[in-house]
Amino acid sequence: MALDLARFRTPSAFASAAEQCLKEVKAVPPIEGFDSVMIPGEPERQAMAERRREGIPLDGVLEAGLRYAAAPLGLDLDPLLGAKDT
């Protein structure tokens, strides 16, 4: 469904109300075990920033598969994946 928000209030009034709603949601104390209350999309943005900073974690099975596929091509994945533990 699509709504023309201008039929209900001005765009600036809508933006102001949305901002106030967001502030109220973020002001709710998080439950035990969590640092903050998050809105939709926020965990994904945090994960993206972490992966850009630290790389994408690979489990051992996936890493072994990548190395297996790269070996016949003579590709050295160490610079990308780090040295293989022996």
Backbone as CSV, one residue per row, in Angstrom:
resi,resn,N_x,N_y,N_z,CA_x,CA_y,CA_z,C_x,C_y,C_z
1,MET,0.842,-1.151,0.000,0.000,0.000,0.000,0.900,1.230,0.000
2,ALA,0.505,2.217,-0.726,1.226,3.483,-0.757,0.264,4.586,-0.335
3,LEU,0.746,5.466,0.499,-0.079,6.578,0.975,0.584,7.896,0.620
4,ASP,-0.221,8.866,0.294,0.263,10.226,0.074,0.224,10.919,1.427
5,LEU,1.380,10.961,2.100,1.434,11.516,3.452,1.040,12.979,3.498
6,ALA,1.212,13.678,2.392,0.857,15.103,2.351,-0.647,15.310,2.558
7,ARG,-1.446,14.287,2.348,-2.887,14.399,2.576,-3.218,14.383,4.064
8,PHE,-2.273,13.941,4.880,-2.508,13.845,6.321,-1.820,14.956,7.107
9,ARG,-0.636,15.338,6.664,0.132,16.411,7.316,1.245,16.840,6.378
10,THR,1.849,17.945,6.679,2.926,18.444,5.823,4.143,17.527,5.957
11,PRO,4.989,17.478,4.934,6.195,16.641,5.032,7.059,16.989,6.238
12,SER,7.175,18.268,6.554,8.008,18.643,7.703,7.366,18.184,9.015
13,ALA,6.033,18.235,9.106,5.347,17.761,10.312,5.504,16.244,10.443
14,PHE,5.415,15.538,9.312,5.611,14.092,9.344,7.031,13.757,9.785
15,ALA,8.029,14.445,9.220,9.429,14.193,9.580,9.659,14.466,11.062
16,SER,9.057,15.523,11.563,9.199,15.865,12.975,8.573,14.790,13.865
17,ALA,7.384,14.320,13.491,6.718,13.269,14.266,7.515,11.965,14.216
18,ALA,8.055,11.636,13.044,8.857,10.415,12.904,10.122,10.506,13.756
19,GLU,10.756,11.669,13.755,11.960,11.870,14.572,11.633,11.736,16.055
20,GLN,10.515,12.285,16.487,10.097,12.183,17.889,9.813,10.730,18.257
21,CYS,9.157,9.999,17.365,8.874,8.579,17.600,10.174,7.797,17.741
22,LEU,11.130,8.064,16.869,12.424,7.393,16.933,13.124,7.691,18.257
23,LYS,13.089,8.938,18.701,13.712,9.304,19.983,13.067,8.548,21.134
24,GLU,11.739,8.407,21.095,11.036,7.691,22.160,11.395,6.212,22.162
25,VAL,11.479,5.607,20.990,11.857,4.194,20.911,13.282,4.000,21.425
26,LYS,14.214,4.849,20.996,15.609,4.719,21.400,15.810,5.016,22.891
27,ALA,14.872,5.743,23.520,14.979,6.078,24.936,14.533,4.932,25.848
28,VAL,13.896,3.914,25.289,13.454,2.771,26.090,14.685,2.027,26.599
29,PRO,14.727,1.727,27.899,15.887,0.984,28.411,15.942,-0.412,27.784
30,PRO,17.128,-0.843,27.358,17.239,-2.180,26.776,17.064,-3.266,27.836
31,ILE,16.624,-4.439,27.412,16.509,-5.539,28.355,17.900,-6.068,28.674
32,GLU,17.967,-6.839,29.737,19.247,-7.378,30.184,19.917,-8.173,29.061
33,GLY,21.205,-7.929,28.881,21.973,-8.621,27.861,22.119,-7.836,26.571
34,PHE,21.468,-6.688,26.484,21.553,-5.857,25.290,22.049,-4.472,25.669
35,ASP,22.793,-3.849,24.729,23.348,-2.526,24.986,22.388,-1.399,24.634
36,SER,21.501,-1.659,23.668,20.596,-0.599,23.228,19.380,-1.194,22.545
37,VAL,18.376,-0.359,22.371,17.200,-0.718,21.579,17.513,-0.321,20.144
38,MET,17.284,-1.242,19.216,17.601,-0.971,17.814,16.329,-0.911,16.982
39,ILE,16.427,-0.137,15.921,15.321,-0.039,14.975,15.636,-0.939,13.774
40,PRO,14.611,-1.276,12.966,14.878,-2.122,11.795,15.979,-1.537,10.908
41,GLY,16.887,-2.408,10.509,18.002,-2.005,9.654,19.258,-1.655,10.432
42,GLU,19.123,-1.292,11.696,20.284,-0.892,12.489,21.267,-2.052,12.721
43,PRO,20.796,-3.262,13.071,21.756,-4.361,13.224,22.510,-4.654,11.926
44,GLU,21.805,-4.546,10.805,22.447,-4.804,9.512,23.501,-3.744,9.196
45,ARG,23.209,-2.482,9.496,24.201,-1.424,9.268,25.424,-1.617,10.164
46,GLN,25.193,-2.029,11.413,26.318,-2.293,12.312,27.162,-3.458,11.805
47,ALA,26.503,-4.537,11.351,27.240,-5.693,10.826,28.038,-5.307,9.588
48,MET,27.448,-4.485,8.720,28.153,-4.061,7.518,29.400,-3.256,7.879
49,ALA,29.277,-2.352,8.832,30.421,-1.545,9.248,31.513,-2.435,9.855
50,GLU,31.105,-3.409,10.667,32.071,-4.321,11.281,32.789,-5.152,10.216
51,ARG,32.057,-5.631,9.232,32.671,-6.445,8.181,33.599,-5.618,7.297
52,ARG,33.260,-4.368,7.077,34.166,-3.499,6.309,35.459,-3.259,7.077
53,ARG,35.334,-3.161,8.395,36.491,-2.929,9.250,37.330,-4.196,9.419
54,GLU,36.663,-5.338,9.681,37.358,-6.547,10.106,37.311,-7.688,9.098
55,GLY,36.564,-7.531,8.025,36.418,-8.596,7.046,35.216,-9.470,7.343
56,ILE,34.938,-10.379,6.418,33.798,-11.281,6.548,34.286,-12.583,7.158
57,PRO,33.699,-12.989,8.288,34.157,-14.236,8.904,33.753,-15.448,8.060
58,LEU,34.684,-16.375,7.903,34.429,-17.613,7.169,34.608,-18.786,8.116
59,ASP,33.715,-19.765,8.019,33.942,-20.961,8.824,34.979,-21.834,8.116
60,GLY,35.501,-22.799,8.836,36.573,-23.636,8.313,36.193,-24.412,7.065
61,VAL,34.947,-24.868,6.993,34.510,-25.652,5.831,34.516,-24.781,4.576
62,LEU,33.987,-23.567,4.680,33.959,-22.671,3.527,35.380,-22.287,3.106
63,GLU,36.222,-21.966,4.083,37.602,-21.610,3.745,38.314,-22.769,3.061
64,ALA,38.120,-23.990,3.564,38.747,-25.157,2.938,38.244,-25.339,1.512
65,GLY,36.954,-25.118,1.286,36.396,-25.226,-0.054,36.970,-24.199,-1.004
66,LEU,37.134,-22.974,-0.522,37.725,-21.922,-1.355,39.171,-22.270,-1.714
67,ARG,39.912,-22.759,-0.729,41.308,-23.130,-0.989,41.380,-24.310,-1.967
68,TYR,40.485,-25.273,-1.824,40.443,-26.434,-2.714,40.161,-25.998,-4.149
69,ALA,39.206,-25.071,-4.326,38.854,-24.591,-5.662,39.968,-23.733,-6.262
70,ALA,40.708,-23.013,-5.425,41.748,-22.116,-5.919,43.040,-22.840,-6.275
71,ALA,43.303,-23.970,-5.612,44.584,-24.666,-5.798,44.860,-25.046,-7.251
72,PRO,43.915,-25.678,-7.987,44.221,-26.049,-9.377,44.458,-24.838,-10.282
73,LEU,43.992,-23.680,-9.846,44.176,-22.469,-10.644,45.462,-21.737,-10.286
74,GLY,46.163,-22.261,-9.287,47.412,-21.643,-8.860,47.197,-20.329,-8.113
75,LEU,46.012,-20.155,-7.532,45.715,-18.918,-6.808,46.150,-19.026,-5.357
76,ASP,46.846,-18.012,-4.885,47.268,-17.943,-3.490,46.242,-17.118,-2.727
77,LEU,45.477,-17.756,-1.872,44.445,-17.053,-1.113,44.954,-16.493,0.211
78,ASP,46.200,-16.813,0.576,46.729,-16.324,1.848,46.609,-14.810,2.017
79,PRO,46.913,-14.015,0.991,46.769,-12.567,1.182,45.325,-12.143,1.476
80,LEU,44.359,-12.904,1.005,42.957,-12.572,1.242,42.396,-13.212,2.496
81,LEU,42.768,-14.459,2.736,42.186,-15.215,3.845,43.100,-15.322,5.048
82,GLY,44.347,-14.961,4.888,45.316,-15.145,5.956,46.001,-16.484,5.785
83,ALA,47.148,-16.624,6.403,47.915,-17.864,6.273,47.124,-19.021,6.846
84,LYS,47.208,-20.154,6.185,46.501,-21.362,6.612,47.185,-21.927,7.837
85,ASP,46.362,-22.203,8.881,46.904,-22.840,10.090,47.264,-24.283,9.780
86,THR,48.417,-24.705,10.250,48.828,-26.092,10.021,49.031,-26.792,11.320
